[in-house]
Structure formats: structure tokens, C-alpha cells
Amino acid sequence: MGLRIDKSVAITVLIVATLMVQVRCQRPQVINLGAVFTFDSVIGRAAKVALEAAVSDVNADTSLLQETELRLFVEDSSCNVFHGSFAAFEVLGKEVVAIIGPISSSIAHTLSDIAKGLKFPLVSFAATDPTLSALQFPFFLRTTPDDAHQMSALVDLIDFHGWKEVISVYSDDELGRNGVSALDDELDKKRFRISYKVPLSLHSDDKSATDALNKSKSLGPRVYILHFGPDPLLRIFTIAQKLKMMTREYVWLATDWLSVTLDSSLSGEDTFKRLEGVVGLRQYIPESIKMRQLKRNRSMNAYAFHAYDTVWMIAYGIEKMLNEGVNITFSHSKKLTHAQGHKLHLEKVKIFNRGEVLLEKLLKVNFTGLAGQVRFGSSGRNVTGCDYEIINVDRTGVHTVGFWSKNGGFSVGNITWPGGGSEKPRGWVIDSANPLKIVVPKRVSFVEFVTEDRNTSTHHIKGLCIDIFIEALKLLPYNVPYKFESFGDGHSSPNYSKIIQMVSDGVYDAAVGDITIVPTRSKLVDFSQPYASTGLVVVIPNVYDGTWIFLRPFTTQLWCVVLASFLCIGVVIWILEHRVNEDFRGPPRRQIITMIFFSFSTLFKRNHEDTISNLARLVMIFWLFLLMVLIASYKAEVSSILTVQQLPSAITGIDSLRASELPIGYQSGTFTFEYLTYSLGMARSRLVPLDSIEEYERALKLGPNALGGVAAIVDELPYIELFLAERTGFKIVGEPFMNRGWGFAFKRDSPLAIDMSTAILNLTETRKQKRILKKWLCKKSCGEKSDWNQPEPNQFHLKSFEGLYLFCVAITVSAFLVFVLRMIRQFVRYRRSERTSLTPRASLSSSPTTTRLWGFMLGFVEFVDEKEEATRSDDDSNNNPSQVVELQGDSEVR
């Protein structure tokens, strides 16, 4: 029992002793920091001054580190990975708790691996490569935003001006390649893209850089993104100026390397003239007394301010670690002790034992530094991003023209562009030496829309779609060189989905033709504004209305000719029978009625009046024969219409067609097949591909029960309108569905798609589009569609009876001429006999010639109007003078 009490007492005493005894660490008198960077560089020269100033200020602040002195050991990496590695081990040999640097992203990758292996913090103020991630390099910290941050600002600037494609020019190292990769990611978020990349080696000569940059001139984009390390010579702009690429049509956007270069050097008038129109980013540094003090050194730049804040950040981390009683101790690393290469004496290097603890403290630091807020985000080992000023260079200097905030704010003022202009460049051109490659479908049917003229040696591309495209191009504010290339074998219309795919794959720059805008195609290419509205319709053979079906056998022209024939026959028979037949004499009203009723009664072969004249009988024989042929043909055609075409169709639209099992025709190569099968779920076995208007007509006439025949055709409205204009006997049933439009297809994100859309809208407001439509679609339809002489299928027209009519007319005219000649002969004999029996009068002999001629004509008409027996009796009396004298004597006696 006593033994237990002794143990309890012992444990209690131990706990109390632990809680009561305060173990305080002994603060070291000196803590060493290492720094590895390139001394002889734009950033290095300024950073060295800033680091020394920061160490001095930290040591002067008694509230921080108290009596502990912070010492800085710096080594030159000479912008070389090999030298940078040796420099790192040099400063590690000084028993440093952390290393500041490097500037180069390439060296940072190597030193980050060393820091990971030896577990000491590596803090860079200028290595902006976004691939230096916390997952791969857990001991790497960065007190400046990475390149992904400034690329986001740059893409917002690109988006603000509406540019879609850019060309990136960058240094061929980790900084350039990975920075451009981040740019590509940011552009992709807005559906923009880098159309061409120009990597330049750090050691390339002017000729290599000139050739690489000159090659990009043949491409369309004119927006250049420059991403390098600071270059005091600004060599890229000297080359661009020699290539005449600093003109109005070009755009030059630079990341913050340009502002760092300009801020760290004295730039003269020649420099500003060379850089006129360049736009860049500059990290926003709030004004402060300390910043102005540091700026007395003309080499100061934004990265130097980050270097200054880095020293303070490490000092705050060390202070937190010391306050928690962590001892600053060093020991030999087993990894270095067992390393090969004893001549390097790596076994003598001592590594900070509490590097992980210091790293943890650094990640929790939060203070306002010279360059802004210093605080690490939760997503990685980078400080939260900064804001950017948008700078613009003109002939007078560098000006701030805008501002970009990490919180989403963005503003841009007036910018001077290359060449000195203030008007925003279009951002892309089409080089005349590299014209736009446009693919057009080589149609073999409906060639009015688009096809290749095979009758010419130049293979001329023509059609409605081509004319609209050319007219729209004329409305663009710039010239677009282009060349058409046809696609198709010339035997059948091409597959339009393949055409769209080739544009998407970059084989062609655009596609022009009767291309329907559908969702599946819009995912591959960009379409212009529709220049024609379309929709699918259903076409079936026409079913006549029974109300006027009796008029269908003959055309309107033939009906008019038949009616005129009845009237003409009535007039001719009246003339031939009037002198000899009492039935054709009498008052004028009676004669007109007799004439009309006689002609139309021949239709039923029930004439009340008989013909007496031989000439009239001859005419009637041939007229009745013609009439018999007309009646027989009419009866046969009416029977055919009633038997075949009067039955009502069960197809009233797409819904009834879909519910049936009847075969359906469609135009091969178009999207109709995919729509009917995938969207409407129709069986493929029901669908019959057709290639031409002739095949349309043949398939519909054959009907659904014959081989190759269809019950209906589903196609787009413009094709069907053209089909119905050239072929009659068919009609559209139901309402149009799947309403879409025809547009011009361009590669994704092509700026020409937007400009062409505007041009098409402007074109629709003019009369040119109507003239184009009339030119191509009214060749046949507009003039003949409403023509009263157009026969419908199986309809008789005038040519069907042309021979009979000509023969009948010849007989009728001959009989009439014989009658007229005989009348003239009889009238002459009658006048001669009358002249010999009567005493001539002086008044008649002295009358004018015109009066005598008029009297002769009037006498002839009266002679023809008289009955033939009366003229004969007068003639006989004139031939017997004694009878005349006797008659006269008798009259006088009376």
C-alpha cells in the first residue's frame, strides 16, 4: 500500500515539476541567411541593394529578433544551374537557416530539389515559373506572384479588345515555356488560342531570331505576346523594327519583364521611339517613404521590393520560432555524408535541424510589406497575387493607361498603338501570299446554290452561296485574299459533315456553300450569321381538288383554243350557209344565236340546222373528226385522274410520316439522314438516298410500292422550292420543322466569323441579296412558275393536237377562200349585167374614185348578204331585155 503511494507521489511530483519549470532557449547572437542569385542581371543588381537594405533595417528594429543579429551571405549563381548548385552548397556551409533566391526559374528547379532533400526553406522573390508547385517542391516558397497570375491579367486585356488569336514569342527555357503554357490555359478559358509559338534561345543570334520572327508574318494573327526575362538591350524590338512589324496593323503585349527593364535603366528618346505602341504590365507597388528611399538607386524594380520583403518575412518567421523556444541548431546530413565525391567536402556542410518548423512559421506570416500584403494563400506556396498597372510606351515615355485588380476590377484608357495611331488594331490580317483556303461542295444537283463549272478550264466556282459570300466580303473594312477549292468526286454531292471536319482539323480555313447550321457542327467550327433561313419540309405527289377536276385534262391554253375553235367554226359555217340556207338567215340577233348554238351543239352531234353547202359539209367533216379526238382524249384523262389521283393521301406532315412504315427519300450528303435516324428514331432501312431533281421526281412517281420509289421526300425548304419550280405535280404538306439556317463555316475562334456576320446583316438591308436570289432562283421558277401554259403531269396541251388543228385550219381556210373567190366572180358578173341593162348616168361617171370604190365594197357586202335565188333571178332578168321593157310598161299602166 505504501509502495503505491510512493509511485503516485513520484508521478505527481514529476508532472508539477514539468509544468513549473520554464525551460527557456538561449537566443543566438547571430542567425545566418543565405542568398543565391545572379549578380550581373537587371533584377540581381537591384535585389542585392534591396537585400542589404532589408537586413540592415531588420537589425535596426529592436522589436524584432531583439539582440540577435541577422547576417546575409550571398553567392553568385552566374545564371547557370551548375554554378547555382555550387553556390547553394557554399552558403549552406555558412550554417544558414534558409536561402533566398534564385532569380532564374531553371536554377530554382534544381535548388528546390536540394531544399527538399536537405529540408531547408528556399524562398524566391523572382522565379515566376508556375510549375514550381508545392506538391513537387514542398520547401520552395515564392514571395512574388507566379506567371499564371499575370497571364490572367494579360488575357483580360486581350479579351477587352476582342482579339481571339495571338502569337507568343518567348525564351526557350523553363521561364518562357511554362509561362506560355500558363498563358495557353488562361486563353483557353475564354475560348481564345495561341495560333503560333516563336521560342527564342537565350543564346540565339540576331539572324536566327529574325528568321523565326519573319516566319510568323505569313500568319493571320498580328497580336504578339512577349515573355522573357528582363533584357536591357530590348533586342526583340530592334528585330521587329527591321522587319517592319512595328506598324499600325501589329499589337505588341509584354509581360512585366518590360516594365522591370525600363524601370531599372535610363531610357532615352531612341528607346521610346523603338518601343512606340508597346503595351505591358507592371506590378503595382504602393507609394511609401521606404520605397522612395530605395528608388534613389535607379536600378530599383518591383522584384527588388519583393526581395526586401523576403528578408522581413524570414525574420518574422524566425522570431515566431524563437518565441516558441525552438533552438537554432545544425548538424551534418547523412545524405551528404554518404554522398560520392569526397573532394567536394560535402560531409562538412551542416544543415539547419529545424527547417520544417521554420517553413511552417513562414507559411503563417502575414504583414504589409514594401510591395504590398505578404501572405501565403491556402492553395500553395505562393503569396496572394498583386494588382497590375497597364503601361503604354509612346515617343515621350512610359505612361500608365489602365489598371487590373486581382479582385476583378479592370479599366483601360486611351492607348497609343504601334505606328502612333490611337485606333485599335484589328489584330489579324490575311497575307496575300497566304490567302484564305476555302472549301466549297462540288454539287451535282441543285447546282444553282453552289458548284464547280466543269465547262471552263479554270474550274470556276459559282452559285448563289458564292455570290452572297463575295458580296459580303466587299462590305468588310479590309481586304481578304482567298482561293476556292472544290470538294467532291463530281458524280454525287459530297458529305457536308466531312467538309466541316476538314475545317475543324485545319485543312481549310473556311467552308462556303449551302451548309446548314446544326449543333453538332457548331461544336467543331464557328458559323457566321445565317444568310438564308431554312427548315425541313415533307413533299408528296399532288392530290387534285375534286371541285375543278373536270378542267384538269387540258391546259388553260388548250381550253382557250378549244373555245375559240367552236366560235370560229360557227362563224365559218354561217358565212358558207348564209346565202343558201334559210336556217342561217333572219334578224341579226337570231343569226348570232343560231351561229353559237350550232357550233356548240356539234359537241353532242345534235344540230337542229342542216348544212346545204358542199363547202360547209367539207369543213364539218374535219371539225367533227377533231372534236371526236378531243372528246376521247378528255374522257380518258378524266378517268385516269379519278382512278389514280383522287384518293386522299394519308401523309399530312412529319408526324404521320414518322408513324408510318413507308419509305422516305432524302438528299444524300446532308444532315437530314442524321436528323431522321438519330433525332426522330426512324429506321435506316426506310431511308432512300437521292441525288438530283430527276431522282426526286422519279421516286415520287414510282410510289412507295415500287422498287426505288418513296411515299415522300424530306429535305430543306430551298431545295424543295427549286424542285417544285422545275417539276409540277407535287406539293408540301405540313409545317416546316427543324428550322435552321445556312451559314459560312470558319475555324474555331476565327475573327472573320464575327466580321462576316456583321457584313451579312448589312447585306440583307440592301437590294443586292434580292438580286442574287433572283439571278439564281428565278431563271426557271419566277418566269415559268406562274406561266398559264405550264402543263401538269399527264395533262394534254396544245402540242398534243397541233397536227390535227393545223389540218383542220387548212381545210377551213381553203373552203373560205373558195367561197370568197366564187362570190367575187358572181358579183362581177352581176355588176356587168347590171351595167349593160341600165343607162349610164352622168353623175356616176363624174364621182370620185374613192366614192366609187366605197360603193363597190358596199355593193359586194349587200350581194353576199342576199339569198342566192334572188341574185340569180335578177341576173336572168338582165339577160332578157324584152321582159324588162314589158315589166316597165306594165308598171306605168298601173
Residue, then its C-alpha position, 0 to 999 in steps of 0.5 A: m500500500g505504501l509502495r503505491i503511494d510512493k509511485s503516485v507521489a513520484i508521478t505527481v511530483l514529476i508532472v508539477a515539476t514539468l509544468m513549473v519549470q520554464v525551460r527557456c532557449q538561449r537566443p543566438q547572437v547571430i542567425n545566418l541567411g543565405a542568398v543565391f542569385t545572379f549578380d550581373s542581371v537587371i533584377g540581381r543588381a537591384a535585389k542585392v541593394a534591396l537585400e542589404a537594405a532589408v537586413s540592415d533595417v531588420n537589425a535596426d528594429t529592436s522589436l524584432l529578433q531583439e539582440t540577435e543579429l541577422r547576417l546575409f551571405v550571398e553567392d553568385s549563381s552566374c545564371n547557370v544551374f551548375h554554378g547555382s548548385f555550387a553556390a547553394f552548397e557554399v552558403l549552406g556551409k555558412e550554417v544558414v537557416a534558409i536561402i533566398g533566391p534564385i532569380s532564374s526559374s531553371i536554377a530554382h528547379t534544381l535548388s528546390d530539389i536540394a531544399k527538399g532533400l536537405k529540408f531547408p526553406l528556399v524562398s524566391f522573390a523572382a522565379t515566376d515559373p508556375t510549375l514550381s508547385a508545392l506538391q513537387f517542391p514542398f520547401f520552395l516558397r515564392t514571395t512574388p506572384d507566379d506567371a499564371h497570375q499575370m497571364s490572367a491579367l494579360v488575357d483580360l486585356i486581350d479579351f477587352h479588345g476582342w482579339k481571339e488569336v495571338i502569337s507568343v514569342y518567348s525564351d526557350d527555357e523553363l521561364g518562357r515555356n511554362g509561362v506560355s503554357a500558363l498563358d495557353d490555359e488562361l486563353d483557353k478559358k475564354r475560348f481564345r488560342i495561341s495560333y503560333k509559338v516563336p521560342l527564342s534561345l537565350h543564346s540565339d543570334d540576331k539572324s536566327a531570331t529574325d528568321a523565326l520572327n519573319k516566319s510568323k508574318s505569313l500568319g493571320p494573327r498580328v497580336y504578339i505576346l512577349h515573355f522573357g526575362p528582363d533584357p536591357l538591350l530590348r533586342i526583340f524590338t530592334i528585330a521587329q523594327k527591321l522587319k517592319m512589324m512595328t506598324r499600325e496593323y501589329v499589337w505588341l503585349a509584354t509581360d512585366w519583364l518590360s516594365v522591370t527593364l525600363d524601370s531599372s535603366l535610363s531610357g532615352e528618346d531612341t528607346f521610346k521611339r523603338l518601343e512606340g505602341v508597346v503595351g505591358l504590365r507592371q506590378y503595382i507597388p504602393e507609394s511609401i517613404k521606404m520605397r522612395q528611399l530605395k528608388r534613389n538607386r535607379s536600378m530599383n524594380a518591383y522584384a527588388f521590393h519583393a526581395y526586401d520583403t523576403v528578408w522581413m518575412i524570414a525574420y518574422g518567421i524566425e522570431k515566431m520560432l524563437n518565441e516558441g523556444v525552438n533552438i537554432t541548431f545544425s548538424h551534418s546530413k547523412k545524405l551528404t555524408h554518404a554522398q560520392g565525391h569526397k573532394l567536394h567536402l560535402e560531409k562538412v556542410k551542416i544543415f539547419n535541424r529545424g527547417e520544417v518548423l521554420l517553413e511552417k512559421l513562414l507559411k503563417v506570416n502575414f504583414t504589409g510589406l514594401a510591395g504590398q500584403v505578404r501572405f501565403g494563400s491556402s492553395g500553395r506556396n505562393v503569396t496572394g497575387c498583386d494588382y497590375e498597372i497597364i503601361n503604354v510606351d509612346r515617343t515621350g515615355v512610359h505612361t500608365v493607361g489602365f489598371w487590373s485588380k486581382n479582385g476583378g476590377f479592370s479599366v483601360g484608357n486611351i492607348t497609343w498603338p504601334g505606328g502612333g495611331s490611337e485606333k485599335p488594331r484589328g489584330w489579324v490580317i490575311d497575307s496575300a501570299n497566304p490567302l484564305k483556303i476555302v472549301v466549297p461542295k462540288r454539287v451535282s444537283f441543285v447546282e444553282f446554290v453552289t458548284e464547280d463549272r466543269n465547262t471552263s478550264t479554270h474550274h470556276i466556282k459559282g452559285l448563289c452561296i458564292d455570290i452572297f459570300i463575295e458580296a459580303l466580303k466587299l462590305l468588310p473594312y479590309n481586304v481578304p485574299y482567298k482561293f476556292e477549292s472544290f470538294g467532291d468526286g463530281h458524280s454525287s454531292p459530297n458529305y457536308s459533315k466531312i467538309i466541316q471536319m476538314v475545317s475543324d482539323g485545319v485543312y481549310d480555313a473556311a467552308v462556303g456553300d449551302i451548309t446548314i447550321v446544326p449543333t453538332r457542327s457548331k461544336l467543331v467550327d464557328f458559323s457566321q450569321p445565317y444568310a438564308s433561313t431554312g427548315l425541313v419540309v415533307v413533299i408528296p405527289n399532288v392530290y387534285d381538288g375534286t371541285w375543278i377536276f373536270l378542267r384538269p385534262f387540258t391546259t388553260q391554253l388548250w381550253c382557250v383554243v378549244l373555245a375559240s375553235f367552236l366560235c370560229i367554226g360557227v362563224v365559218i359555217w354561217i358565212l358558207e350557209h348564209r346565202v343558201n340556207e334559210d336556217f342561217r338567215g333572219p334578224p341579226r340577233r337570231q343569226i348570232i344565236t343560231m351561229i353559237f348554238f350550232s357550233f356548240s351543239t356539234l359537241f353532242k352531234r345534235n344540230h337542229e340546222d342542216t348544212i346545204s353547202n358542199l363547202a360547209r359539209l367539207v369543213m364539218i367533216f374535219w371539225l367533227f373528226l377533231l372534236m371526236v379526238l378531243i372528246a376521247s382524249y378528255k374522257a380518258e384523262v378524266s378517268s385516269i385522274l379519278t382512278v389514280q389521283q383522287l384518293p386522299s393521301a394519308i401523309t399530312g406532315i412529319d408526324s404521320l410520316r414518322a408513324s408510318e412504315l413507308p419509305i422516305g427519300y432524302q438528299s444524300g450528303t446532308f444532315t437530314f439522314e442524321y436528323l431522321t435516324y438519330s433525332l426522330g428514331m426512324a429506321r435506316s432501312r426506310l431511308v432512300p438516298l437521292d441525288s438530283i431533281e430527276e431522282y426526286e421526281r422519279a421516286l415520287k412517281l414510282g410510289p412507295n410500292a415500287l422498287g426505288g420509289v418513296a411515299a415522300i421526300v424530306d429535305e430543306l425548304p430551298y431545295i424543295e422550292l427549286f424542285l417544285a419550280e422545275r417539276t409540277g405535280f407535287k406539293i408540301v404538306g405540313e409545317p416546316f420543322m427543324n428550322r435552321g439556317w445556312g451559314f459560312a463555316f470558319k475555324r474555331d475562334s476565327p475573327l472573320a466569323i464575327d466580321m462576316s456576320t456583321a457584313i451579312l446583316n448589312l447585306t440583307e438591308t440592301r437590294k443586292q441579296k434580292r438580286i442574287l436570289k433572283k439571278w439564281l432562283c428565278k431563271k426557271s421558277c419566277g418566269e415559268k412558275s406562274d406561266w398559264n401554259q405550264p402543263e401538269p403531269n399527264q395533262f394534254h396541251l396544245k402540242s398534243f393536237e397541233g397536227l390535227y388543228l393545223f389540218c383542220v385550219a387548212i381545210t377551213v381556210s381553203a373552203f373560205l377562200v373558195f367561197v370568197l373567190r366564187m362570190i367575187r366572180q358572181f358579183v362581177r358578173y352581176r355588176r356587168s349585167e347590171r351595167t349593160s341593162l341600165t343607162p349610164r348616168a352622168s353623175l356616176s361617171s363624174s364621182p370620185t374614185t374613192t366614192r366609187l370604190w366605197g360603193f363597190m365594197l358596199g355593193f359586194v357586202e349587200f350581194v353576199d348578204e342576199k339569198e342566192e335565188a334572188t341574185r340569180s333571178d335578177d341576173d336572168s332578168n338582165n339577160n332578157p331585155s324584152q321582159v324588162v321593157e314589158l315589166q316597165g310598161d306594165s308598171e306605168v299602166r298601173 
